[in-house]
C-alpha cells in the first residue's frame, strides 16, 4: 500500500493539495482513502461533504475519513479511558467533565497513527493520503513511535513491577485509584501499536512526505525546518509543493509587488530543496472546493505525472564501510554544526537538534565500536565508529578521539 503524508504550515492550502491528490489517484484507478489527522478538520470542507468517524464514499474509488480522538479512545482504549475518568472523578470533577478531560492531549495524533497502521495492515486500498496537522503537530505525531519504543523498553517493565509491589501498600493511603495489571496491559498494547508504526512510516518504498508551502519568508523557513526534522527521524520527502503562485498576467500594482517577493523566495526554495521535485500550483480564480475544482488543482499540480509514484528516492540514514571504520550518515539539511548534540549510552546514539531528540538503536556492528568523531558535511551528519584500541598487557592504550561518554558536538 502506498502512503503519502502532506504537511506544512497552517494556512498554506495543505488540505486542498492532499484532497486533490486523492481525487487524481482515484481517477487513475487506485482504490484511494484520504484521512485527516488535524483536530481542526477541514477535509470535509474541501470535498463540500459532511464526513464522519468512519470512511465516507466521495466518488468512484475514493473514500474520506476524519479521525475522532474521542471515538477512537472509546473504541480501542476503553480501559485506559475509564481509568483516567476514575482518577479525575476522584479529584472531585463532575462525571461529564471528567469524561471529557480524560481524553488526553495528543490523542488525535495517536488515533491517526493507529488508522495509518490499520489501513496498511488491511491492504484493502492502493493509496492512503494523509492530511496532517500543521508542521509542529505533525512532528509530534511522527515522534510518537520513538517515544513509545523508549517507554516500552525503559519505563514500562520497571513501572509495572514496582506497582505490583507498591499497590497493596499505597492504595489505602491515597485518594485515587492506582493502575491495575489490566490497565498496564492496555497501555502495553497501545505502546506496541505505536512502536509498530515506525516500520510503516520510515519505509521509503511505501511512505513519503510531501511538504506544502507558499512563497513567503516564515513559511519557507518553517518548511526548511520541517525537512530537517523529518530527515532526522528517518522520514523520506519526495516532493515540495509550492501553492498559490500568482499568475504572470496579473497587472495590478499590488500583485506585482507580491510577484517580486515570490520570485525572491522561489530561488531560495529551488536552492534549498535541490534534488527534490518542486511542483508549482497557481492561485486559482475561485475557491478550491468540491471534486471538480480539486480535479483542476490536481491537473495543475501533477500534469501527466502519476501522483502515487515516488518522485525522489533517498534514504535519510545509511551506514558505509570506510577502511576499517564504519560511518553512520544521517541527513540533517539546513542544520549548522553548533545546533547538533550527540551522546551514547548502552548501545544507543542520541542526536539532539533544536527541540527534538532522536534515539538511534545502533546495530551490533556499531554498538561494539568506539565513536571516533562526528562532522557535518553536505547536509549530512557523519558519525565515525572505529575498533576499540588494543590495550597492551602492561599499559593503557591512548583514548579514542571520539565523543566523550556523556556527549559531544558535531564539528
C-alpha positions as CSV (number, residue, x, y, z in Angstrom):
1,X,0.0,0.0,0.0
2,X,1.3,3.4,-0.9
3,X,1.2,6.0,1.9
4,X,1.6,9.8,1.3
5,X,1.6,12.3,4.1
6,X,1.2,16.0,3.4
7,X,2.5,18.6,5.9
8,X,3.1,22.3,6.0
9,X,2.5,25.5,7.9
10,X,-1.1,26.2,8.8
11,X,-3.0,28.1,6.0
12,X,-0.8,27.1,3.0
13,X,-3.5,25.0,1.4
14,X,-2.2,21.6,2.5
15,X,-5.7,20.1,2.9
16,X,-6.7,21.1,-0.6
17,X,-3.5,19.7,-2.1
18,X,-4.0,16.4,-0.2
19,X,-7.6,16.2,-1.3
20,X,-6.7,17.0,-4.9
21,X,-4.0,14.3,-4.9
22,X,-6.6,11.7,-3.6
23,X,-9.1,12.7,-6.3
24,X,-6.4,12.2,-9.0
25,X,-5.3,8.9,-7.6
26,X,-8.9,7.7,-7.6
27,X,-9.4,8.9,-11.2
28,X,-6.3,6.9,-12.3
29,X,-7.9,3.7,-10.9
30,X,-6.3,3.5,-7.5
31,X,-8.5,2.5,-4.6
32,X,-7.8,5.6,-2.5
33,X,-8.6,6.7,1.0
34,X,-7.8,10.2,2.3
35,X,-7.8,10.9,6.0
36,X,-7.2,13.9,8.2
37,X,-5.1,14.0,11.4
38,X,-5.8,17.7,12.1
39,X,-8.0,18.1,15.1
40,X,-9.5,21.2,13.3
41,X,-10.7,19.0,10.4
42,X,-11.3,20.8,7.1
43,X,-11.1,17.8,4.8
44,X,-14.9,17.5,4.5
45,X,-15.0,21.2,3.6
46,X,-12.6,20.6,0.7
47,X,-15.0,18.0,-0.7
48,X,-18.0,20.0,0.4
49,X,-19.5,17.0,2.1
50,X,-20.1,16.0,5.8
51,X,-17.5,13.4,7.0
52,X,-18.0,11.1,10.0
53,X,-15.8,8.9,12.1
54,X,-15.9,6.1,9.6
55,X,-15.0,6.1,5.9
56,X,-17.4,8.1,3.7
57,X,-17.6,7.4,0.0
58,X,-16.8,10.5,-2.1
59,X,-16.5,9.2,-5.6
60,X,-15.6,6.1,-7.5
61,X,-12.5,4.5,-5.9
62,X,-12.4,7.4,-3.3
63,X,-13.2,7.4,0.4
64,X,-12.5,10.0,3.1
65,X,-12.2,9.8,6.9
66,X,-11.8,12.4,9.6
67,X,-10.4,10.8,12.8
68,X,-12.2,11.5,16.1
69,X,-10.0,11.0,19.1
70,X,-12.9,10.6,21.5
71,X,-14.4,7.9,19.3
72,X,-11.1,6.1,19.0
73,X,-10.4,6.2,22.7
74,X,-13.8,4.6,23.4
75,X,-13.4,2.0,20.7
76,X,-9.8,0.9,21.2
77,X,-8.5,2.1,24.6
78,X,-11.7,1.9,26.7
79,X,-9.8,0.6,29.8
80,X,-7.3,3.5,29.7
81,X,-10.1,6.0,29.2
82,X,-12.2,4.5,32.1
83,X,-9.2,4.6,34.4
84,X,-8.5,8.3,33.5
85,X,-12.1,9.1,34.2
86,X,-11.9,7.4,37.7
87,X,-8.7,9.4,38.5
88,X,-10.3,12.8,37.6
89,X,-13.6,11.9,39.3
90,X,-11.6,11.1,42.5
91,X,-10.2,14.6,42.4
92,X,-13.8,16.0,42.6
93,X,-14.5,16.7,38.9
94,X,-18.1,16.3,37.6
95,X,-18.5,13.0,35.8
96,X,-19.3,14.6,32.5
97,X,-16.3,16.9,32.8
98,X,-14.1,14.0,33.9
99,X,-15.1,12.0,30.8
100,X,-14.1,14.9,28.5
101,X,-10.8,15.7,30.1
102,X,-9.9,12.0,30.3
103,X,-9.2,12.3,26.5
104,X,-5.6,13.4,26.8
105,X,-3.8,15.9,24.6
106,X,-2.3,14.4,21.5
107,X,-4.8,11.6,21.2
108,X,-5.9,12.9,17.8
109,X,-2.4,12.3,16.6
110,X,-2.2,8.9,18.3
111,X,-5.6,7.8,16.9
112,X,-4.4,8.9,13.4
113,X,-1.3,6.8,13.8
114,X,-3.5,3.8,14.6
115,X,-5.5,4.3,11.4
116,X,-2.4,4.6,9.2
117,X,-1.3,1.2,10.6
118,X,-4.8,-0.3,10.3
119,X,-5.2,0.7,6.6
120,X,-1.7,-0.6,5.8
121,X,-2.4,-3.9,7.5
122,X,-5.8,-4.4,5.9
123,X,-4.4,-3.8,2.5
124,X,-7.9,-3.1,1.1
125,X,-6.8,0.1,-0.7
126,X,-4.0,1.0,-3.0
127,X,-3.2,4.5,-1.8
128,X,-3.6,6.2,1.6
129,X,-3.4,10.0,1.6
130,X,-2.9,11.6,5.0
131,X,-3.7,15.3,5.5
132,X,-1.6,16.0,8.5
133,X,-1.9,18.8,11.1
134,X,0.3,21.9,10.8
135,X,4.0,21.3,10.9
136,X,4.6,21.4,14.7
137,X,1.8,18.9,15.4
138,X,2.9,16.7,12.6
139,X,6.4,16.4,14.0
140,X,5.0,15.5,17.4
141,X,2.8,12.9,15.6
142,X,5.8,11.4,13.9
143,X,7.9,11.2,17.1
144,X,5.3,9.1,18.9
145,X,6.7,5.8,17.6
146,X,10.2,6.7,19.0
147,X,8.7,7.8,22.3
148,X,6.6,4.6,22.5
149,X,9.7,2.4,22.0
150,X,11.6,4.3,24.7
151,X,8.7,3.8,27.2
152,X,8.3,0.2,26.3
153,X,12.0,-0.6,26.7
154,X,13.0,1.7,29.6
155,X,10.0,2.6,31.8
156,X,7.2,0.1,31.3
157,X,8.8,-3.1,32.7
158,X,10.1,-1.3,35.8
159,X,6.9,0.7,36.4
160,X,4.7,-2.4,36.2
161,X,6.9,-4.4,38.6
162,X,7.1,-1.6,41.1
163,X,3.3,-1.0,41.0
164,X,2.6,-4.7,41.7
165,X,4.7,-4.4,44.9
166,X,3.5,-0.9,46.0
167,X,-0.2,-1.1,45.1
168,X,-1.4,-3.0,48.2
169,X,0.5,-0.6,50.5
170,X,-0.3,2.7,48.7
171,X,-3.9,2.2,47.7
172,X,-5.3,2.6,51.3
173,X,-3.3,5.8,51.8
174,X,-4.2,7.8,48.8
175,X,-7.5,9.1,47.5
176,X,-7.3,7.9,43.9
177,X,-7.3,4.5,42.1
178,X,-3.9,3.1,41.2
179,X,-3.5,1.4,37.8
180,X,-4.3,-2.3,37.7
181,X,-2.5,-5.0,35.7
182,X,-5.3,-4.8,33.2
183,X,-4.6,-1.1,32.7
184,X,-0.9,-1.8,32.2
185,X,-1.9,-4.5,29.6
186,X,-3.9,-1.9,27.7
187,X,-1.0,0.5,27.9
188,X,1.4,-2.1,26.6
189,X,-1.0,-2.8,23.6
190,X,-1.0,0.9,22.9
191,X,2.8,1.2,23.0
192,X,3.2,-1.8,20.8
193,X,0.8,-0.4,18.3
194,X,2.7,2.9,18.3
195,X,6.1,1.1,18.0
196,X,4.9,-0.9,15.0
197,X,4.2,2.3,13.2
198,X,7.8,3.1,12.7
199,X,8.3,0.3,10.2
200,X,5.4,1.6,8.1
201,X,6.3,5.3,8.3
202,X,10.0,5.0,7.7
203,X,9.9,2.6,4.7
204,X,10.8,4.8,1.8
205,X,9.4,2.2,-0.6
206,X,6.0,2.7,0.9
207,X,5.7,6.0,2.7
208,X,6.9,9.5,1.7
209,X,6.3,13.0,3.0
210,X,5.3,16.0,0.8
211,X,5.8,19.5,2.1
212,X,3.3,22.2,1.0
213,X,4.4,25.8,1.2
214,X,3.7,29.3,0.0
215,X,6.4,31.7,-1.2
216,X,6.7,33.8,2.0
217,X,9.6,34.1,4.4
218,X,8.1,32.5,7.5
219,X,6.5,29.7,5.5
220,X,9.7,28.8,3.7
221,X,11.7,28.9,6.9
222,X,9.3,26.5,8.6
223,X,9.3,24.2,5.5
224,X,13.1,24.0,5.8
225,X,13.0,23.2,9.5
226,X,10.3,20.6,8.9
227,X,12.6,19.0,6.2
228,X,15.5,18.9,8.7
229,X,13.4,17.3,11.4
230,X,11.7,14.8,9.1
231,X,15.1,13.7,7.9
232,X,16.4,13.4,11.4
233,X,13.6,10.9,12.3
234,X,14.1,8.9,9.1
235,X,11.1,10.1,7.0
236,X,11.7,10.5,3.3
237,X,10.5,13.6,1.5
238,X,9.8,13.0,-2.2
239,X,8.2,16.4,-3.3
240,X,7.8,20.0,-2.3
241,X,4.6,21.6,-3.5
242,X,4.6,25.4,-3.9
243,X,1.0,26.5,-3.7
244,X,-0.8,29.8,-4.8
245,X,1.7,31.1,-7.2
246,X,0.5,34.4,-8.7
247,X,-0.1,34.2,-12.5
248,X,2.1,36.3,-14.7
249,X,-0.9,38.0,-16.4
250,X,-1.9,39.8,-13.2
251,X,-1.1,43.5,-13.8
252,X,-2.3,45.1,-10.6
253,X,0.5,47.0,-8.9
254,X,-0.2,45.4,-5.5
255,X,0.1,41.9,-7.0
256,X,3.2,42.9,-8.9
257,X,4.9,43.7,-5.6
258,X,3.9,40.2,-4.3
259,X,5.2,38.7,-7.5
260,X,8.6,40.2,-6.9
261,X,8.5,38.8,-3.3
262,X,7.6,35.4,-4.7
263,X,10.4,35.4,-7.2
264,X,12.9,36.0,-4.4
265,X,11.7,33.1,-2.4
266,X,11.3,30.9,-5.4
267,X,15.1,31.0,-5.9
268,X,15.6,30.1,-2.2
269,X,13.2,27.2,-2.4
270,X,14.9,25.8,-5.6
271,X,18.4,26.1,-3.9
272,X,17.2,24.7,-0.6
273,X,15.4,21.7,-1.9
274,X,17.7,20.8,-4.8
275,X,17.3,17.2,-5.8
276,X,13.7,17.0,-4.7
277,X,11.0,17.7,-7.3
278,X,9.3,21.1,-6.8
279,X,5.7,21.1,-8.1
280,X,4.1,24.6,-8.7
281,X,0.4,25.2,-8.2
282,X,-1.2,28.5,-9.4
283,X,-3.6,30.7,-7.4
284,X,-7.0,29.9,-8.8
285,X,-9.7,32.4,-9.7
286,X,-12.1,30.7,-7.3
287,X,-12.2,28.6,-4.1
288,X,-10.8,25.1,-4.4
289,X,-14.0,23.4,-3.0
290,X,-15.7,20.3,-4.5
291,X,-14.4,17.5,-6.7
292,X,-14.4,19.5,-9.9
293,X,-12.1,22.2,-8.5
294,X,-9.9,19.5,-6.8
295,X,-9.5,17.8,-10.2
296,X,-8.4,21.2,-11.7
297,X,-5.9,21.6,-8.9
298,X,-4.6,18.1,-9.3
299,X,-4.1,18.7,-13.1
300,X,-2.2,21.9,-12.4
301,X,0.0,20.2,-9.7
302,X,0.9,16.9,-11.3
303,X,0.2,17.4,-15.1
304,X,0.6,14.0,-16.7
305,X,2.5,12.5,-13.7
306,X,1.1,9.8,-11.5
307,X,0.7,11.3,-8.1
308,X,1.0,7.9,-6.4
309,X,4.5,7.2,-7.6
310,X,7.6,8.1,-5.6
311,X,9.2,11.2,-7.1
312,X,12.5,11.0,-5.3
313,X,14.3,8.1,-3.7
314,X,16.9,8.8,-1.0
315,X,17.5,7.2,2.4
316,X,17.7,9.7,5.3
317,X,20.1,7.2,7.0
318,X,22.8,4.8,5.9
319,X,25.9,3.0,7.1
320,X,29.1,2.9,4.9
321,X,32.3,1.0,5.4
322,X,35.4,3.3,5.2
323,X,38.6,1.2,5.5
324,X,38.4,-0.5,8.9
325,X,35.8,2.0,10.2
326,X,32.1,2.4,9.7
327,X,30.4,5.8,9.1
328,X,26.8,6.4,10.1
329,X,25.3,9.1,7.9
330,X,22.1,10.9,8.8
331,X,20.6,13.7,6.6
332,X,20.2,16.9,8.6
333,X,19.7,19.6,5.9
334,X,19.9,23.3,6.9
335,X,21.4,22.4,10.2
336,X,24.6,24.1,11.5
337,X,27.1,22.0,13.3
338,X,26.6,24.1,16.5
339,X,23.0,23.0,16.6
340,X,23.7,19.3,16.9
341,X,24.5,17.5,20.2
342,X,25.4,13.8,20.4
343,X,25.7,11.3,23.2
344,X,25.9,7.5,23.6
345,X,24.5,5.2,26.2
346,X,24.0,1.5,26.3
347,X,24.2,0.9,22.6
348,X,22.0,3.9,21.7
349,X,23.1,7.1,19.9
350,X,21.2,10.2,20.9
351,X,21.0,13.0,18.3
352,X,19.5,16.3,19.5
353,X,18.7,19.2,17.1
354,X,16.7,22.1,18.5
355,X,13.8,20.8,20.5
356,X,13.9,17.3,19.0
357,X,15.9,14.3,20.1
358,X,16.2,11.1,18.1
359,X,17.3,7.9,19.7
360,X,19.1,5.6,17.2
361,X,19.5,2.0,18.2
362,X,22.9,1.1,16.9
363,X,23.3,-2.2,15.0
364,X,25.5,-4.7,16.6
365,X,28.5,-3.9,14.3
366,X,28.5,-0.3,15.6
367,X,27.5,-0.8,19.2
368,X,30.7,-2.7,19.8
369,X,32.9,0.1,18.4
370,X,34.1,3.4,19.8
371,X,32.8,6.7,18.5
372,X,35.7,8.3,16.7
373,X,34.3,11.7,15.9
374,X,31.5,13.4,14.1
375,X,31.1,16.1,11.4
376,X,28.5,17.7,9.2
377,X,29.2,17.9,5.5
378,X,26.8,18.5,2.6
379,X,23.8,18.4,4.8
380,X,24.7,15.1,6.4
381,X,25.7,14.3,10.0
382,X,28.5,11.7,9.8
383,X,29.5,9.8,12.9
384,X,32.5,7.6,12.6
385,X,32.9,4.3,14.5
386,X,36.3,2.6,14.9
387,X,37.5,-0.6,16.6
388,X,38.3,-0.2,20.3
389,X,42.0,0.4,20.9
390,X,44.0,-2.7,21.8
391,X,45.1,-2.4,25.4
392,X,48.7,-3.6,26.0
393,X,49.1,-6.2,28.7
394,X,51.2,-3.8,30.9
395,X,49.9,-0.5,29.7
396,X,46.9,1.7,28.8
397,X,46.0,2.5,25.2
398,X,45.6,6.1,24.1
399,X,41.9,7.1,24.3
400,X,39.8,7.3,21.2
401,X,39.4,10.9,19.8
402,X,35.6,10.3,19.7
403,X,32.7,11.6,21.7
404,X,33.1,11.7,25.5
405,X,30.8,9.2,27.2
406,X,28.2,11.8,28.1
407,X,28.0,13.5,24.7
408,X,29.7,15.7,22.2
409,X,29.1,18.3,19.4
410,X,29.5,17.7,15.7
411,X,32.4,19.5,14.0
